[in-house]
Amino acid sequence: MTTPQVTHRQERVGESSGAVSPPAERYRPARRLTRRAGPRGLGIRTGVALLLLGALGTLAVIGSVEVRRDTDALRTAVTERAAAAEQLRFTLADLDAQRADTLAPGESEADPGVDVGNKLVALITAQQRRAEISDLLRQLGADRDQGAQARALLDALGRYDDLSGRAAYVDELRPDRKAGRPPSVAVSMNVQAGQVMRDDLLPAATALAAAYQRQAAAGHARVHDAAVRWTLAVALLGLATLLFLLGWQRRLGRDYRRLISPPLAVATVAVLVTTLAGTLAMTACAGAVDTAVSQGLRPWTRLAEARAVAAQAAATESRWFVHGSAFGAADAVEFTALTKRLDTLLSPDGFATAAERPAYQDVLVRYGHFRADDTRLRALKKSGDTDGAARVLTEIGRGDVAFDFWDFATTLDRLAGRQLADFTTHATDAGGALDGWPALPAGALGLAGALVLLAVRPRLAEYR
């Protein structure tokens, strides 16, 4: 029984002494083999690359088309519709002023047989305004969304024309009446015409202008949001496509011992250029639209409203003169309210840049002339000098209401036109930021897709 124990101990000693050592090859690490992607793997990666390129191209094309379309719609809503509606407000109010002015001139009280006041200018201007109103209503009536409002304006305009026309006819029957004292029937009809203008025509025109202003505001929000949304979409998908192509380039270089695949490298550059160009173009578009609204649309809206309010004030002043004490008290109260509102609208604070302030100041100076004429007019009438008041209201010269209001309104119109031109310029720049789109992404990414196929073709040929 002792022998097996000794033998067993000897075997263990022999093992520990290393008498028999294993071959060195037993501990050599196994060689690491590179595993190439087979035809199926290449096909899958090619399909993924083409899918990403197609999706990126689709996003870039659809995004550019939508943003450009919304930009054009915004420009159209402002320059063709909102501008026409605001012009309609001014023209209606000025027509009312001219119709009232035709009742002011007449025979001099101090010199019988001598006419005082200028009736011809008011008649010609009223005729021009009436033609402009017809053209503006035809233009606005083409918009189906506001067709009912345009028809309502036409109906009210017919009533106004009837009343103001009959007032003029009755007045013409008394060629020898005194200046500033039209027949009572003519005054009554003119009062009714003024009520139609004040209660129906001007509110309808104001509502139409407000509707287009809301449309412009919604269009601005739509363009801005669309540009931001498509910018993010193109940037994120473009980044994903770039990462995939770079990773695939690295994999191909490792698997096939190629430093770089030139076609795939060019495709990657095309994706990079398209992504950067799309991001920058749409960002520039959004910025230009914001500038168009802040530096053009908002100041123009305020000045356009000031033009309409100024014309209403002039019409109220003219009605006050011919209506006399019976109806003139209400006109005087309305004139005061309108001029207070006008003082606020003409203030450049918060709306004018440093370069624009001199133009605003010029408008305010001319507005001051109009207000000074009004003060003089009321003083003359209060003193009983109706002849002098009729001259101040209707004559064409510095210091007369008709001239100074025309001067003020024309200068205000030029300033408003500058602001509208600023809007148009920046809105055009917004569309110009997308020049070349969607042709650029479609062409660049279509080329990238062809280059991907060209890059993988030699690799697939190795398996044939």
C-alpha positions in Angstrom: 0.0 0.0 0.0 2.9 2.4 0.4 4.2 2.0 -3.2 1.3 3.7 -4.9 1.6 6.7 -2.6 5.3 7.1 -3.4 4.7 6.8 -7.1 1.9 9.3 -6.9 4.2 11.8 -5.0 6.9 11.3 -7.6 4.6 12.1 -10.4 3.4 15.3 -8.8 7.1 16.3 -8.1 7.9 15.7 -11.8 5.1 17.8 -12.9 6.1 20.7 -10.6 9.7 20.6 -11.6 8.9 21.2 -15.2 10.7 18.1 -16.6 8.2 18.0 -19.4 7.4 21.5 -20.7 4.5 22.1 -23.2 5.4 23.5 -26.6 5.6 27.3 -26.9 3.0 27.3 -29.8 0.3 26.3 -27.3 0.4 29.8 -25.7 0.6 31.9 -28.9 -2.5 34.1 -29.4 -4.7 33.3 -32.3 -4.4 35.6 -35.3 -7.2 38.2 -35.5 -8.9 38.0 -38.9 -10.6 41.0 -40.6 -14.1 40.2 -41.6 -15.2 41.9 -44.8 -18.8 42.9 -45.5 -20.1 40.6 -48.1 -22.3 41.6 -51.0 -25.4 41.6 -48.8 -23.8 43.9 -46.3 -22.6 46.3 -49.1 -26.1 46.2 -50.6 -27.7 47.1 -47.3 -25.3 50.0 -46.7 -25.8 51.2 -50.2 -29.5 51.2 -49.8 -29.3 53.0 -46.5 -27.1 55.7 -48.0 -29.4 56.2 -51.0 -32.4 56.3 -48.6 -30.7 59.0 -46.5 -29.7 61.0 -49.6 -33.2 60.8 -51.0 -34.8 61.8 -47.7 -32.4 64.8 -47.4 -33.1 65.9 -50.9 -36.8 65.6 -50.4 -36.7 67.6 -47.2 -34.6 70.3 -48.8 -36.8 70.6 -51.9 -40.1 70.6 -50.1 -38.8 73.0 -47.4 -37.5 75.5 -49.9 -40.6 75.4 -52.0 -42.9 75.9 -49.0 -40.8 78.7 -47.5 -40.6 80.5 -50.9 -44.3 80.1 -51.4 -45.2 81.5 -48.0 -42.8 84.4 -48.5 -44.4 85.3 -51.8 -47.9 85.0 -50.2 -46.8 87.4 -47.4 -45.5 89.9 -49.9 -48.7 89.7 -52.0 -50.9 90.0 -48.9 -49.2 93.3 -48.0 -48.3 95.0 -51.3 -51.4 94.1 -53.2 -54.2 93.6 -50.7 -53.4 95.4 -47.4 -52.0 98.4 -49.4 -55.1 98.6 -51.5 -57.4 98.4 -48.4 -55.5 101.1 -46.7 -55.5 103.3 -49.8 -59.3 102.7 -50.0 -59.7 104.1 -46.4 -57.8 107.2 -47.3 -59.6 107.7 -50.6 -63.1 107.3 -49.1 -62.4 109.8 -46.4 -60.8 112.3 -48.8 -63.8 111.9 -51.2 -66.0 112.9 -48.3 -63.9 116.0 -47.6 -63.9 117.1 -51.3 -67.7 116.6 -51.5 -68.2 118.8 -48.4 -65.7 121.4 -49.8 -67.8 121.8 -53.0 -70.6 123.2 -50.7 -68.3 125.8 -49.1 -67.6 128.4 -52.0 -70.3 130.8 -53.0 -71.1 134.5 -53.5 -69.3 136.9 -51.3 -71.4 138.5 -48.6 -69.4 141.7 -48.6 -69.2 142.0 -52.5 -72.4 140.6 -54.1 -71.8 139.1 -57.5 -68.2 138.1 -56.5 -67.6 134.4 -55.9 -65.2 133.4 -53.1 -63.6 130.0 -52.6 -62.3 127.4 -55.1 -64.9 124.9 -56.0 -63.3 123.6 -59.2 -60.3 121.9 -57.4 -62.7 120.1 -55.0 -64.9 118.9 -57.9 -61.9 117.6 -59.9 -60.3 115.9 -56.9 -63.7 114.3 -55.9 -64.0 112.9 -59.4 -60.5 111.5 -59.3 -61.1 110.0 -55.8 -64.3 108.4 -57.0 -62.5 106.7 -60.0 -59.8 105.5 -57.6 -62.4 103.9 -55.3 -63.9 102.0 -58.2 -60.5 100.7 -59.2 -59.6 99.7 -55.7 -62.9 97.9 -55.2 -62.5 96.0 -58.4 -59.0 95.0 -57.2 -60.2 93.9 -53.8 -63.3 92.3 -55.1 -61.1 89.7 -56.9 -60.3 88.2 -53.5 -62.9 85.6 -52.9 -62.3 85.6 -49.2 -63.3 89.2 -48.9 -65.8 89.4 -51.8 -68.8 89.9 -49.5 -67.1 92.8 -47.8 -66.4 94.4 -51.1 -70.0 94.0 -52.2 -71.2 95.6 -49.0 -68.9 98.5 -49.7 -70.3 98.9 -53.2 -73.9 99.0 -51.8 -73.0 101.6 -49.2 -71.1 103.6 -51.8 -74.2 103.7 -54.0 -76.2 105.2 -51.1 -73.4 107.7 -50.4 -73.2 108.7 -54.1 -76.9 109.2 -54.2 -77.1 111.4 -51.1 -74.0 113.5 -51.9 -75.0 113.8 -55.5 -78.5 115.1 -54.6 -76.9 117.5 -52.1 -74.7 118.9 -54.9 -77.7 119.1 -57.3 -79.8 121.1 -54.7 -76.8 123.4 -54.1 -76.4 124.1 -57.8 -80.0 125.2 -58.0 -78.9 128.2 -55.9 -76.0 129.8 -57.7 -76.4 133.1 -55.9 -76.3 131.7 -52.3 -73.7 133.1 -50.0 -70.4 131.3 -49.3 -70.5 128.9 -46.4 -74.3 128.9 -46.4 -75.5 126.1 -48.7 -79.3 125.4 -48.8 -80.6 123.6 -45.7 -81.8 120.7 -47.9 -78.3 120.3 -49.3 -76.9 120.4 -45.8 -79.3 117.8 -44.6 -78.4 115.4 -47.5 -74.7 116.0 -46.9 -75.2 115.2 -43.2 -76.9 111.9 -44.2 -74.1 111.2 -46.7 -71.6 111.8 -44.0 -73.4 109.3 -41.7 -73.2 106.7 -44.4 -69.5 107.4 -44.8 -68.8 107.4 -41.1 -71.1 104.5 -40.1 -70.9 102.2 -43.1 -68.2 102.9 -45.6 -65.2 103.7 -43.4 -65.9 100.9 -40.8 -66.2 98.4 -43.7 -63.0 99.6 -45.3 -61.3 99.6 -41.9 -62.5 96.0 -41.2 -61.1 95.0 -44.7 -57.8 96.6 -43.9 -57.7 94.9 -40.5 -58.4 91.5 -42.1 -55.5 91.9 -44.4 -53.3 93.1 -41.6 -54.2 89.9 -39.7 -53.4 87.9 -42.9 -50.0 89.5 -43.1 -49.3 88.8 -39.4 -50.3 85.2 -39.9 -48.2 85.0 -43.1 -45.2 86.3 -41.2 -45.6 83.7 -38.5 -46.0 81.0 -41.1 -42.9 82.0 -43.0 -40.8 82.3 -39.8 -42.0 79.0 -38.4 -41.6 77.1 -41.6 -38.1 78.4 -42.2 -37.0 77.4 -38.6 -38.7 74.0 -38.9 -37.2 73.1 -42.2 -33.8 74.4 -41.2 -33.7 72.1 -38.2 -35.0 69.2 -40.3 -32.3 69.7 -43.0 -29.6 70.2 -40.5 -30.4 67.1 -38.4 -30.9 64.8 -41.4 -27.9 66.2 -43.1 -25.8 65.5 -40.0 -27.0 61.9 -39.8 -26.2 61.4 -43.5 -22.7 62.8 -43.1 -22.0 60.6 -40.1 -23.2 57.5 -42.0 -21.1 58.3 -45.1 -18.0 59.0 -43.0 -18.5 55.8 -41.1 -18.9 53.9 -44.3 -15.8 55.5 -45.8 -13.9 54.3 -42.8 -15.3 50.8 -43.0 -14.5 50.5 -46.7 -10.9 51.7 -46.1 -10.4 49.1 -43.3 -12.0 46.2 -45.1 -10.4 46.7 -48.6 -7.1 48.3 -47.7 -8.1 51.6 -49.5 -7.1 54.9 -47.9 -10.1 56.6 -49.3 -12.9 56.1 -51.9 -12.9 59.2 -54.1 -16.5 58.9 -55.3 -17.8 58.5 -51.7 -15.6 61.4 -50.6 -17.1 63.7 -53.2 -20.6 62.5 -52.3 -19.9 63.3 -48.6 -18.7 66.8 -49.7 -22.0 67.3 -51.7 -24.0 66.4 -48.6 -22.0 68.8 -46.5 -22.4 71.6 -48.9 -26.2 71.0 -49.3 -26.7 70.8 -45.5 -24.7 74.0 -44.8 -26.3 75.9 -47.8 -29.8 74.8 -46.8 -29.3 75.8 -43.1 -27.8 79.2 -44.0 -30.3 80.0 -46.8 -33.4 79.2 -44.6 -31.9 81.0 -41.6 -31.2 84.1 -43.8 -34.8 83.9 -45.2 -36.3 83.9 -41.7 -34.1 86.8 -40.7 -35.0 88.8 -43.8 -38.7 88.3 -43.2 -38.4 89.4 -39.5 -36.5 92.5 -40.7 -39.2 93.2 -43.4 -41.9 93.1 -40.7 -40.1 95.1 -38.0 -38.5 97.8 -40.3 -41.1 97.9 -43.0 -44.5 96.5 -42.3 -45.1 97.8 -38.8 -44.1 101.4 -39.4 -46.0 101.4 -42.7 -49.2 100.1 -41.0 -49.0 102.9 -38.5 -48.4 105.6 -41.2 -51.1 104.2 -43.5 -53.6 104.4 -40.6 -52.4 108.0 -40.0 -53.2 108.9 -43.6 -56.7 107.5 -43.3 -57.3 109.3 -39.9 -55.9 112.5 -41.4 -58.3 112.4 -44.3 -61.2 111.7 -41.9 -60.1 114.8 -39.9 -60.0 116.9 -43.0 -63.5 115.6 -44.0 -64.9 116.3 -40.5 -63.4 119.9 -40.7 -65.1 120.5 -44.0 -68.4 119.2 -42.9 -68.2 121.3 -39.7 -67.8 124.4 -41.9 -70.8 123.7 -44.2 -73.1 122.2 -41.6 -73.2 125.2 -39.4 -74.2 125.3 -35.8 -77.1 122.8 -36.3 -74.9 119.9 -37.0 -71.4 121.2 -36.6 -71.0 120.6 -32.8 -70.7 116.8 -33.4 -68.2 117.4 -36.2 -66.1 119.6 -33.9 -66.0 116.9 -31.2 -65.1 114.2 -33.8 -62.3 116.4 -35.2 -60.7 116.8 -31.8 -60.8 113.0 -31.2 -59.3 112.4 -34.7 -56.4 114.8 -34.3 -55.5 113.4 -30.8 -55.3 110.0 -32.4 -53.3 111.5 -35.2 -50.8 113.0 -32.8 -50.1 109.5 -31.5 -49.8 107.8 -34.9 -47.4 110.4 -36.2 -45.0 110.1 -33.3 -41.7 108.5 -34.4 -40.9 107.0 -31.0 -40.4 103.3 -31.2 -40.9 103.1 -35.0 -38.4 105.4 -36.7 -34.7 104.7 -37.0 -32.2 107.5 -36.6 -32.0 107.9 -40.4 -35.8 108.1 -40.7 -36.4 110.6 -37.9 -35.8 113.7 -40.2 -38.6 112.4 -42.5 -40.9 112.0 -39.6 -40.1 115.5 -38.4 -40.8 116.9 -41.8 -44.2 115.3 -41.7 -44.9 116.7 -38.3 -43.9 120.2 -39.5 -46.4 120.0 -42.4 -49.0 118.6 -40.0 -48.5 121.6 -37.9 -49.3 123.8 -40.9 -52.6 122.0 -41.3 -53.5 122.4 -37.7 -52.6 126.1 -37.8 -54.9 126.6 -40.8 -57.7 124.9 -38.9 -57.2 127.3 -36.0 -57.3 130.2 -38.4 -60.4 128.8 -40.1 -62.3 128.5 -36.9 -61.3 131.9 -35.7 -62.5 133.5 -39.0 -65.8 131.7 -38.8 -66.3 132.6 -35.2 -65.6 136.3 -35.9 -68.3 136.2 -38.7 -65.8 136.4 -41.6 -67.4 133.6 -43.6 -65.9 134.8 -46.8 -62.4 134.6 -45.4 -63.1 131.2 -43.9 -64.3 129.9 -47.2 -61.1 131.1 -48.8 -58.9 129.5 -46.1 -60.8 126.2 -46.5 -60.8 125.9 -50.3 -58.1 128.1 -51.9 -54.8 126.6 -53.0 -51.9 128.4 -51.4 -49.7 128.3 -48.4 -51.8 129.0 -45.3 -54.9 127.5 -46.8 -56.4 124.3 -45.6 -56.8 122.7 -49.0 -53.1 123.3 -49.9 -51.5 122.5 -46.6 -53.5 119.3 -46.1 -52.5 118.2 -49.6 -48.9 119.1 -48.8 -49.1 117.2 -45.4 -50.9 114.2 -46.9 -48.5 113.9 -49.9 -45.4 114.0 -47.6 -47.0 111.4 -45.3 -47.8 109.3 -48.3 -44.1 109.4 -49.4 -42.9 108.4 -46.0 -45.4 105.5 -45.9 -44.3 104.5 -49.4 -40.7 104.4 -48.2 -41.6 102.1 -45.4 -43.6 99.9 -47.7 -40.6 99.8 -50.1 -38.4 98.7 -47.2 -40.8 95.9 -46.5 -40.8 94.9 -50.2 -37.0 95.0 -50.4 -36.5 92.8 -47.4 -39.3 90.4 -48.4 -37.6 90.1 -51.8 -34.3 89.5 -50.1 -36.0 86.7 -48.1 -37.0 85.0 -51.3 -33.6 85.7 -52.9 -31.9 83.8 -50.1 -33.4 80.7 -51.6 -32.2 81.5 -55.2 -31.1 78.3 -56.8 -33.4 76.2 -54.7 -34.7 73.5 -55.1 -32.4 72.9 -58.1 -29.3 73.0 -55.9 -30.2 70.2 -53.5 -31.8 68.1 -56.1 -28.8 68.3 -58.4 -26.1 67.9 -55.6 -27.8 65.0 -53.9 -28.7 63.3 -57.1 -25.0 63.4 -58.0 -24.2 62.1 -54.5 -26.5 59.2 -55.1 -24.7 58.3 -58.4 -21.3 58.6 -56.7 -22.4 56.2 -54.0 -23.3 53.6 -56.6 -20.0 54.3 -58.4 -18.1 53.9 -55.1 -19.6 50.5 -54.3 -19.5 49.0 -57.8 -15.8 47.9 -57.7 -16.4 46.3 -54.3 -19.3 44.3 -55.5 -17.4 43.2 -58.6 -14.8 41.5 -56.3 -17.5 38.9 -55.4 -18.4 37.8 -58.9 
